[in-house]
Amino acid sequence: MSDVAYVSRVKVEPVEGKVRRAQLPAEEKPVLFGVHSEVAEHYGVSPDVEEPHSSTLDYVVAAAGG
């Protein structure tokens, strides 16, 4: 087995409702995760109650190359 090449040091904390704040390596500012459109509808979250933010699923898809 080879040595570990990289350990991602990420901190995620709840903000309010479905919104979370993540400190990611190489990013100066925190990234906000939340829900929007169909994802918000699935969780029963009204856009009038919570400001829409990209979901973690959006970031996974983007990381995989779209």
PyMOL commands that set and color helices and strands:
alter all, ss='L'
color gray80, all
select helices_A, chain A and resi 37-43+56-63
alter helices_A, ss='H'
color red, helices_A
select strands_A, chain A and resi 11-16+19-23+31-33
alter strands_A, ss='S'
color yellow, strands_A
deselect
rebuild
show_as cartoon
